[in-house]
């Protein structure tokens, strides 16, 4: 039973790009109503009463990633509101402690989080670790002659990326794209396809022998489904889905952000990168890593905000090929703390007819008949 449940969680993560905690909670609760607080929507909420209901699941995801645990570590399976487990009571105290530390020491800014101490482990390490390697001696201060050259302007890197994929004119000629291939998660592999239509519609499906899992954006809202269950995305999830659905994203990046910064990026599969950080008022940053030589986008990192901290999502792009006159990645790897999956595209067609109706969410299943 445990193996079967773990496999289902992996399928849901791969198809819906969410953690198993999100799938588990929503299997027991209906989607939070827009505008409701957590206390109005969920049973037995004691610490995060006043936060919007749709931010509770991201908060639980953040705890899961920070401590390296699953939902059942704190919660009774199929009865999340119960207080039978001691770790749940401890978690409440820890959340209150974290909030008080930030309030009393950082003017209420969220500087300290669960991850600050736990670092992905259930028990924080309280004693400094003695390194097996001898520390390197400090290097002398660099002179002006040794200083690194100025970083390229972020706008110039975005322009180089746009040119590298084929240019604005070529991008704007792409009205639809149909991609087919496979998705791998753990030791599992399944057929996978993506239907995209300009300006902002996208539907991806994981095909398994026993079920299909769908993630979609209909141009205004995102939704996810497995047989018998449809879940609308919250505002933050929909924003990310809209970015994924944008067939002409390279032409829109500069206008998406109020401020852009350039930093040195890390090496990605042997390619040196420049990092462009896109900032927006009141929203988490978006980090873009461009190949210093080709200008192509190799990595995108975005975040989902929660009451306890930021949940990161990293997408690595590779295997760029021509598709309708545009260079597009035929492989991408999507990663969250503790979970990742890889998509390999085998065929890609552009400007084929796609009905708008396929992007619309199916109606919810009828309620069970009372006997």
For each residue, the residues with C-beta under 8 A, 3 or more apart:
1: 4 5
2: 5 6
3: 6 7
4: 1 7 8
5: 1 2 8 9
6: 2 3 9 10 20
7: 3 4 10 11 188
8: 4 5 11 12 23
9: 5 6 12 13 19 20 23 24
10: 6 7 13 14 20 185 186 188 339
11: 7 8 14 15 185 188 190 206 208 211 213 226
12: 8 9 15 16 18 20 23 213 226
13: 9 10 16 17 18 19 20 23 185 336 339 341
14: 10 11 17 183 185 190 206 213 341
15: 11 12 183 204 205 206 213 214 215 224 226
16: 12 13 22 23 213 215 224 226
17: 13 14 215 313 334 336
18: 12 13 22 23 61 224 237
19: 9 13 22 23 61 64 65 336 338 339
20: 6 9 10 12 13 23 24 70 71 339
21: 24 25 57 60 61 64 70 71
22: 16 18 19 25 26 57 60 61
23: 8 9 12 13 16 18 19 20 26 27
24: 9 20 21 27 28 71
25: 21 22 28 29 57 60 71 80
26: 22 23 29 31 57 229 231
27: 23 24 229
28: 24 25 78 80
29: 25 26 32 41 42 80
30:
31: 26 54 231 232
32: 29 36 41 42 52 53 54 56 234
33: 36 41 53
34: 54
35: 52
36: 32 33 40 41 52 53
37: 40 41 49 50 51 52 53
38: 41 42 45 48 49 50 51 52 53 55 56
39: 42 45 49 50
40: 36 37 53
41: 29 32 33 36 37 38 53 56
42: 29 32 38 39 45 53 56 81
43: 80 81
44: 81 82 83
45: 38 39 42 48 49 56
46: 49 92
47: 92 95 96
48: 38 45 51 55 56 59 95 307
49: 37 38 39 45 46
50: 37 38 39
51: 37 38 48 55 56 59 307
52: 32 35 36 37 38 55
53: 32 33 36 37 38 40 41 42 56
54: 31 32 34 57 234 235
55: 38 48 51 52 58 59 234 305 306 307
56: 32 38 41 42 45 48 51 53 59 60
57: 21 22 25 26 54 60 61
58: 55 61 62 236 304 305 306 307 311
59: 48 51 55 56 62 63 306 307 308
60: 21 22 25 56 57 63 64 71
61: 18 19 21 22 57 58 64 65 304 306 311
62: 58 59 65 66 113 114 115 306 308 309 310 311
63: 59 60 66 67 69 74 91 114 308
64: 19 21 60 61 67 68 69 70 71 337 338
65: 19 61 62 68 115 120 311 336 337 338
66: 62 63 113 114 115 118 119 120 308 309
67: 63 64 73 114 118 120 121 122
68: 64 65 118 120 121 122 338
69: 63 64 73 74 122
70: 20 21 64 73
71: 20 21 24 25 60 64 74 75 77 80
72: 75 76 77
73: 67 69 70 85 87 122
74: 63 69 71 85 87 88 91
75: 71 72 79 80 82 85 88
76: 72 79 80 82 84 85
77: 71 72
78: 28
79: 75 76 82
80: 25 28 29 43 71 75 76
81: 42 43 44
82: 44 75 76 79 85
83: 44 88 89
84: 76
85: 73 74 75 76 82 88 89
86: 89 90
87: 73 74 90 91
88: 74 75 83 85 91 92
89: 83 85 86 92 93
90: 86 87 93 94
91: 63 74 87 88 94 95
92: 46 47 88 89 95 96
93: 89 90 96 97
94: 90 91 97 98 114
95: 47 48 91 92 98 99 114 308
96: 47 92 93 99 100
97: 93 94 100 101
98: 94 95 101 102 112 113 114 308
99: 95 96 102 103
100: 96 97 103 104
101: 97 98 104 105 106 112
102: 98 99 105 106 108 109 110 111 112
103: 99 100 106 107 108
104: 100 101
105: 101 102 111 112
106: 101 102 103 109 110 111 112
107: 103
108: 102 103
109: 102 106
110: 102 106 113 308 309
111: 102 105 106
112: 98 101 102 105 106 116
113: 62 66 98 110 116 308 309
114: 62 63 66 67 94 95 98 117 118 308 309
115: 62 65 66 118 119 120 309
116: 112 113
117: 114 124
118: 66 67 68 114 115 121 122 123 124
119: 66 115 124 125
120: 65 66 67 68 115 337
121: 67 68 118 124 125
122: 67 68 69 73 118
123: 118
124: 117 118 119 121
125: 119 121 129
126:
127:
128:
129: 125
130:
131: 134 135
132:
133:
134: 131
135: 131
136:
137:
138:
139: 142
140:
141:
142: 139 146 147
143: 146 147
144: 147
145:
146: 142 143
147: 142 143 144
148:
149:
150:
151: 262 263 264 274
152: 156 157 262 274
153: 156 157 262
154: 157 158 260 261 262 276 277
155: 158 159 254 260
156: 152 153 159 160
157: 152 153 154 160 161 262 274 276 290 295
158: 154 155 161 162 250 253 254 260 276
159: 155 156 162 163
160: 156 157 163 164 290 295
161: 157 158 164 165 250 253 290 295 296 297
162: 158 159 165 167 168 171 250 251
163: 159 160 166 167 295
164: 160 161 294 295 296 327
165: 161 162 170 171 250 296 326 327 328
166: 163 170 171 325 326 327
167: 162 163 170 171
168: 162 171 172 248 250 251
169: 172 173
170: 165 166 167 173 174 325 326
171: 162 165 166 167 168 174 247 248 250 251 326
172: 168 169 248 251
173: 169 170 324 325 351
174: 170 171 177 198 247 248 324 325 326 350 351
175: 197 198 247 350 351
176: 195 196 197 198 350 351 352 353 354
177: 174 194 195 196 247 323 324 328 348 349 350
178: 193 194 195 196 348 349 350 352 354
179: 193 194 196 345 347 348 349
180: 191 192 193 194 345 346 347 348
181: 191 192 193 330 343 344 345 346 347
182: 189 190 191 192 343 344 346
183: 14 15 189 190 191 192 206 341 342 343 344
184: 188 189 341 342 343 344
185: 10 11 13 14 188 339 340 341 342
186: 10
187:
188: 7 10 11 184 185
189: 182 183 184
190: 11 14 182 183 206 207 208
191: 180 181 182 183 206 207
192: 180 181 182 183 204 205 206 207 343
193: 178 179 180 181 204 205 207
194: 177 178 179 180 202 203 204 205 345
195: 176 177 178 202 203 204 354 358 359
196: 176 177 178 179 201 202 203 245 247
197: 175 176 201 202 247 354 356 359
198: 174 175 176 201 247 248
199: 219 246 247 248
200: 217 219 242 245 246
201: 196 197 198 217 218 219 245 356 359
202: 194 195 196 197 216 217 241 244 245 359
203: 194 195 196 214 215 216 217 358 359
204: 15 192 193 194 195 214 215 216
205: 15 192 193 194 212 213 214
206: 11 14 15 183 190 191 192 212 213 214
207: 190 191 192 193 212
208: 11 190 211 212 213
209:
210:
211: 11 208 226 227
212: 205 206 207 208 226 227
213: 11 12 14 15 16 205 206 208 224 225 226
214: 15 203 204 205 206 224 225 226
215: 15 16 17 203 204 222 223 224 241
216: 202 203 204 222 223 224 241 359 361
217: 200 201 202 203 221 222 223 233 238 241 242 244 245 359
218: 201 221 222 223 359 360 361
219: 199 200 201 245 359
220:
221: 217 218 232 233 238 361
222: 215 216 217 218 232 233 237 238 241 242
223: 215 216 217 218 230 231 232 233 361
224: 15 16 18 213 214 215 216 230 231 233
225: 213 214 229 230 231 361 362
226: 11 12 15 16 211 212 213 214 229
227: 211 212
228: 365
229: 26 27 225 226 365
230: 223 224 225 361 362 363 364 365
231: 26 31 223 224 225
232: 31 221 222 223 361
233: 217 221 222 223 224 237 238 241
234: 32 54 55 237 238
235: 54 238 239
236: 58 239 240 304 305
237: 18 222 233 234 240 241 304
238: 217 221 222 233 234 235 241 242
239: 235 236 242 243
240: 236 237 243 244 302 304 313
241: 202 215 216 217 222 233 237 238 244 245
242: 200 217 222 238 239 245 246
243: 239 240 246 249 302
244: 202 217 240 241
245: 196 200 201 202 217 219 241 242
246: 199 200 242 243 249 252
247: 171 174 175 177 196 197 198 199
248: 168 171 172 174 198 199 251 252
249: 243 246 252 253
250: 158 161 162 165 168 171 253 297
251: 162 168 171 172 248
252: 246 248 249 255 256
253: 158 161 249 250 256 257 278 288
254: 155 158 257 260
255: 252
256: 252 253 278 280 286
257: 253 254 260 278 279 280 286
258: 279 280 281
259: 278 279
260: 154 155 158 254 257 276 277 278 279
261: 154 276 277 279
262: 151 152 153 154 157 274 275 276 277
263: 151 274 275 277
264: 151 274 275
265: 268 272 273 274 275 289 290 299
266: 273 275 289
267: 270 271 272 273
268: 265 271 273 289 291 298 299 316
269: 298 318
270: 267
271: 267 268 291 292 293 294 298
272: 265 267 291 292 293
273: 265 266 267 268 289 290 291 292 298 299
274: 151 152 157 262 263 264 265 289 290 292
275: 262 263 264 265 266 287 288 289 290
276: 154 157 158 260 261 262 287 288 289 290
277: 154 260 261 262 263 285 286 287 288
278: 253 256 257 259 260 285 286 287 288
279: 257 258 259 260 261 285
280: 256 257 258 283 285 286
281: 258
282:
283: 280 305
284: 302 303 304 305 310
285: 277 278 279 280 303
286: 256 257 277 278 280 300 301 302
287: 275 276 277 278 299 300 301 302
288: 253 275 276 277 278 297 299 300
289: 265 266 268 273 274 275 276 297 298 299 300 301
290: 157 160 161 265 273 274 275 276 295 296 297 298
291: 268 271 272 273 294 295 296 297 298
292: 271 272 273 274
293: 271 272
294: 164 271 291
295: 157 160 161 163 164 290 291
296: 161 164 165 290 291 317 320 327
297: 161 250 288 289 290 291 300 317
298: 268 269 271 273 289 290 291 316 317 318
299: 265 268 273 287 288 289 314 315 316 317
300: 286 287 288 289 297 314 315 317
301: 286 287 289 312 313 314 315
302: 240 243 284 286 287 312 313
303: 284 285 310 311 312 313
304: 58 61 236 237 240 284 310 311 313
305: 55 58 236 283 284 310 311
306: 55 58 59 61 62 309 310 311
307: 48 51 55 58 59
308: 59 62 63 66 95 98 110 113 114
309: 62 66 110 113 114 115 306
310: 62 284 303 304 305 306
311: 58 61 62 65 303 304 305 306 336 337
312: 301 302 303 336 337
313: 17 240 301 302 303 304 334 335 336
314: 299 300 301 334 335 336
315: 299 300 301 332 333 334 335
316: 268 298 299 332 333 335
317: 296 297 298 299 300 320 329 331 332
318: 269 298 329 330 331 332 333
319: 329 330 331 344 345
320: 296 317 327 328 329 330
321: 327 328 330 348
322: 325 326 327
323: 177 326 327 328 348 349 350
324: 173 174 177 348 349 350 351
325: 166 170 173 174 322
326: 165 166 170 171 174 322 323 350
327: 164 165 166 296 320 321 322 323
328: 165 177 320 321 323 348
329: 317 318 319 320 332 345
330: 181 318 319 320 321 344 345 346 348
331: 317 318 319 342 343 344 345
332: 315 316 317 318 329 342 343
333: 315 316 318 340 341 342 343
334: 17 313 314 315 340 341 342 343
335: 313 314 315 316 339 340
336: 13 17 19 65 311 312 313 314 339 340
337: 64 65 120 311 312
338: 19 64 65 68
339: 10 13 19 20 185 335 336
340: 185 333 334 335 336
341: 13 14 183 184 185 333 334
342: 183 184 185 331 332 333 334
343: 181 182 183 184 192 331 332 333 334
344: 181 182 183 184 319 330 331
345: 179 180 181 194 319 329 330 331 348
346: 180 181 182 330
347: 179 180 181
348: 177 178 179 180 321 323 324 328 330 345
349: 177 178 179 323 324 352
350: 174 175 176 177 178 323 324 326
351: 173 174 175 176 324
352: 176 178 349
353: 176
354: 176 178 195 197 358
355: 358
356: 197 201 359 360
357: 360
358: 195 203 354 355
359: 195 197 201 202 203 216 217 218 219 356
360: 218 356 357
361: 216 218 221 223 225 230 232
362: 225 230
363: 230
364: 230
365: 228 229 230
366:
367:
368:
369:
370:
371:
